[in-house]
Amino acid sequence: MGKDDKMSTHLDGLETCDLHTRTPYGIRDVSMTQLIIARFYGGAKFNGEKYTYFPGTDELVRDDVLKWKKKQKKGVKHERAT
């Protein structure tokens, strides 16, 4: 799979995210950084924050951001159902 064939990023839709910005919401192209070890462990800790690794997009996403996105998605589904 070439670089252009990657699925859309897990970092889309964070424009309204009000979580802290002391650490990045996510890190792209992990396999080209010192955080490559995250590929083998499914995640990493960076500056005290836990990140989950997504091999399809080769990125780390902060766990609280994933939780926030899940909550947002659930809210959108709930609004559509009513």
Secondary structure, DSSP 8 states (H G I E B T S, - for coil): --GGG----TTTT-TT--S--SS-SEEE-GGGSGGGGHHHHTEEEETTEEEEEETTTTEEEEHHHHHHHHHHHHHHHHHHH-
